[in-house]
Amino acid sequence: MNAFVNYVADDARSSPINLAVVRILLGTWLLWRVVSLDWGFYQEWPRHFNPPVAFLHEDVLLALLPSQQWVVAALLVGFIVGYRTRWTGGLAALLLMHMLSVKTTIYHAGTVESLFASAYFVFLFALFAEDDVLSLDGVRRTKDRSIDELNAVLKEGPDREYRVRALKWGLLAVGLLYLGSAWGKVLNGPIEIWFTGTELQRDILFNQELLGVERTFAAPILASDTLAWLGFVGTALVQVSLLVAVVLGLPITLSVLGLIGFHVAVIATLGLYFVDMILVLSLFVAWDVAYRRLAADEDDAIRLVYDERCYFCARSLYLFAHLDVNDSVQFYSQSDVPAELIDRDGVDLESEMYVFRDGEVYGGYEAFRQLFRQFRIFTPVTALMALSPVRAVGTRVYEYVARNRSRHFVCSLEADQP
């Protein structure tokens, strides 16, 4: 099993986990980077150092950066939870690209290019927002489905084919980015450099003189032309290998691990350059494989009974059906529940939802807690729900919703009524 996924070879997965994990991981990382950087600092630079984008070095654009910072941060919060991703992600990506372009007039280095790549990913998520099921938008879209359709998803299971086009085109873009970096090595000097590794030694020496820091791991490369050559040519080859593997539909794990090793080597010999690209490369991890192994299986199944006439109930359970990749939750409605589950004292299907686990019966708020417990990624949530104050408030909220669901939460009176 490959640790990283070639989404260009196959842009569909049997689980929606990867998109959700990447959205949260990427959004959180970008939020931290946007908030932590001092964007007001760039107003202090009177002139530009990057002629191709000199027209962006304007006082008004530099003055806007600190304000744009917080607008982008707010939009990224919406992106992280998947709320109106087409707008929050799209605007956040475009504004961030503009901010980075202005910053590039003064400072052009690995950090800027890495953030550009991350912003491009956010834009792709906005472009293909409908692929992302495990999001607030995914829940909002359930309002367009009838109660019969929602019941069918719960009882029969969702269609286990989820497109991941944002990751497909993002992988291709990253492959082209590394190819451009390799091609830049050819353009940086005469072909003799390829046979001596002089360029790598020159970069290390320049960095040490600029920062006044001598790095231990750089010493062997400076002392050995052979190591310098291997480092220079090996870097170019591993950068090219990613796009080759992507286009040919081959596994990309070795290429990605090689690139991560390259970035670690850069950090050890030059400093924190392109460190964000390690995060970008991690976006292609097979998160769904790890999740499937972590999730409960059929041997640890629970049975859940809900009101099939309740539109709100079906919509509330919709995401759990997509999360249940190992079919560990059996959903029953009031009309098809097995007799052995309800022929017992204290079970009133008209009043609340029930979960049956290992011969025990859990109703109402506790049923929801048991449902969360079934998904081990929610272990912190389950523990929080067990606390007395949270349980007391949660029980009251559940009871209010259950009593008023036909009045406030759109329950249908007929099974075929949306």
CORJO-V614424 format. One record per backbone hydrogen bond with DSSP energy under -0.5 kcal/mol. NH is the residue of the N-H (numbers start at 1). CO is the residue of the C=O. E is the energy in kcal/mol with one decimal. If there is no record, write none. Layout:
# CORJO-V614424
nh=<NH;NH>
co=<CO;CO>
e=<E;E>
This chain:
# CORJO-V614424
nh=<5;7;9;10;13;20;21;22;23;24;25;26;27;28;29;30;31;32;33;34;35;36;37;39;41;42;43;44;45;46;49;50;53;54;56;57;58;62;63;64;65;65;67;68;69;70;70;71;72;73;74;75;76;77;78;79;80;81;82;82;83;84;87;88;89;90;91;92;93;94;95;96;97;98;99;100;101;102;103;104;105;105;106;107;109;113;114;115;116;117;118;119;120;121;122;123;124;125;126;127;128;129;131;132;133;135;136;137;139;140;141;142;143;144;145;150;151;152;153;154;155;156;157;157;160;161;162;163;164;167;168;169;170;171;172;173;174;175;176;177;178;179;180;181;182;183;184;185;185;186;187;188;189;193;194;195;195;196;196;197;201;202;203;204;205;206;207;208;209;210;211;212;213;215;218;219;219;220;222;223;224;225;228;229;230;231;232;233;234;235;236;237;238;239;240;241;242;243;244;245;246;247;248;249;249;250;256;257;258;259;260;261;262;263;264;265;266;267;268;269;270;271;273;277;278;279;280;281;282;283;283;284;285;286;287;289;290;291;292;293;294;295;296;300;301;302;303;304;305;306;308;310;311;311;312;314;315;316;317;318;318;321;322;323;324;325;327;330;331;332;334;336;337;341;342;342;343;344;347;348;351;352;354;355;356;357;357;360;362;364;366;368;369;370;371;372;373;374;374;375;376;378;379;382;383;384;385;386;387;387;391;392;393;394;395;396;397;398;399;400;401;402;403;404;405;407;408;409;409;412;417;418>
co=<284;5;6;6;162;16;17;18;19;20;21;22;23;24;25;26;27;28;29;30;31;32;33;37;38;39;40;41;42;44;105;105;50;51;53;54;56;58;59;60;61;62;64;64;65;66;67;67;68;69;70;71;72;73;74;75;76;77;78;79;78;82;84;84;85;85;87;88;89;90;91;92;93;94;95;96;97;98;99;100;101;102;103;103;107;109;110;111;112;113;114;115;116;117;118;119;120;121;122;123;124;126;128;129;131;133;81;82;135;136;137;139;140;141;142;146;147;148;149;150;151;152;152;153;158;159;13;161;11;164;164;165;166;167;168;169;170;171;172;173;174;175;176;177;178;179;180;181;182;182;183;184;186;190;191;191;192;192;193;193;197;198;199;200;201;202;203;204;205;206;207;208;208;213;215;215;216;216;218;219;220;223;224;225;226;227;228;229;230;231;232;233;234;235;236;237;238;239;240;241;242;243;244;245;246;245;252;253;254;255;256;257;258;259;260;261;262;263;264;265;266;266;271;274;275;275;276;277;278;279;280;281;282;3;285;286;286;287;288;289;290;291;374;297;298;328;356;330;354;332;306;307;309;410;409;310;311;312;313;314;315;317;318;319;320;323;324;302;329;304;306;333;333;338;338;339;339;342;344;346;348;348;305;362;303;355;360;357;355;353;363;364;365;366;367;368;369;370;371;372;374;375;376;378;379;380;381;382;383;384;387;388;389;390;391;392;393;394;395;396;397;398;399;400;401;404;404;404;405;309;414;416>
e=<-2.8;-1.2;-0.6;-1.1;-2.7;-1.3;-2.8;-2.6;-2.5;-2.2;-3.0;-3.0;-2.3;-2.3;-2.1;-2.6;-2.4;-2.2;-2.2;-3.0;-2.2;-2.3;-1.6;-1.2;-0.8;-1.0;-1.4;-1.6;-1.2;-0.6;-3.5;-0.7;-1.8;-1.8;-1.8;-2.0;-2.1;-2.4;-2.4;-1.2;-0.8;-0.6;-0.5;-2.7;-2.2;-0.9;-0.5;-1.5;-3.0;-1.9;-2.1;-2.2;-2.4;-1.5;-1.4;-2.1;-2.7;-1.6;-0.6;-0.8;-3.0;-0.6;-1.3;-2.9;-1.8;-0.9;-2.6;-1.9;-2.5;-2.2;-2.7;-2.3;-2.5;-2.0;-2.4;-2.7;-2.1;-2.2;-2.4;-2.0;-0.6;-1.1;-1.8;-2.9;-0.5;-1.8;-2.6;-2.1;-2.1;-2.1;-2.0;-2.6;-2.1;-1.6;-1.9;-2.1;-2.0;-2.1;-1.9;-2.2;-2.2;-1.1;-1.8;-1.4;-1.0;-1.9;-1.9;-2.2;-1.7;-2.6;-2.3;-1.2;-1.5;-1.7;-1.8;-2.2;-2.5;-2.0;-1.9;-2.1;-2.7;-2.6;-0.5;-1.2;-0.7;-2.1;-3.3;-0.5;-2.9;-0.5;-1.7;-2.4;-1.6;-2.2;-1.8;-2.1;-2.2;-2.4;-2.1;-2.1;-2.2;-1.9;-2.4;-1.7;-2.2;-2.6;-1.9;-0.9;-0.7;-0.9;-1.6;-1.1;-0.7;-1.8;-1.4;-0.5;-1.4;-0.6;-1.0;-2.5;-1.6;-2.7;-2.3;-2.1;-2.4;-2.6;-2.3;-2.3;-2.3;-2.3;-2.5;-2.0;-0.6;-0.6;-1.1;-0.8;-0.9;-0.5;-1.9;-1.8;-1.3;-0.5;-1.9;-2.3;-2.6;-2.5;-2.3;-2.8;-2.1;-1.5;-1.6;-2.4;-2.3;-2.0;-2.0;-2.1;-0.9;-0.6;-1.8;-2.6;-2.4;-2.8;-2.1;-0.5;-0.9;-2.6;-2.8;-2.7;-2.3;-2.2;-2.6;-2.4;-2.1;-2.3;-2.3;-2.2;-2.2;-2.3;-2.1;-2.0;-3.3;-1.6;-2.4;-1.3;-1.3;-0.7;-1.9;-2.5;-1.6;-0.7;-1.1;-1.5;-1.7;-2.8;-2.3;-0.8;-1.3;-2.4;-2.3;-1.6;-1.5;-2.5;-0.8;-1.7;-1.1;-2.3;-2.0;-2.9;-2.7;-2.2;-0.8;-1.6;-0.8;-0.6;-0.7;-2.1;-2.3;-2.1;-1.4;-0.6;-0.6;-1.4;-1.1;-2.0;-1.6;-2.3;-1.3;-2.6;-0.7;-3.3;-0.7;-1.0;-0.7;-1.5;-0.8;-0.8;-2.0;-2.3;-1.1;-0.7;-1.6;-1.2;-2.2;-2.8;-3.0;-0.6;-2.0;-2.5;-2.4;-2.3;-1.2;-1.6;-2.0;-2.3;-1.9;-2.4;-2.3;-1.1;-0.6;-1.6;-0.7;-2.6;-1.6;-2.8;-2.4;-2.2;-2.6;-1.0;-0.5;-1.2;-3.1;-2.6;-2.1;-3.1;-2.5;-1.6;-2.4;-2.6;-2.5;-2.2;-2.5;-2.9;-2.2;-1.9;-0.8;-0.9;-3.2;-0.7;-1.0;-2.3;-1.6;-0.5>
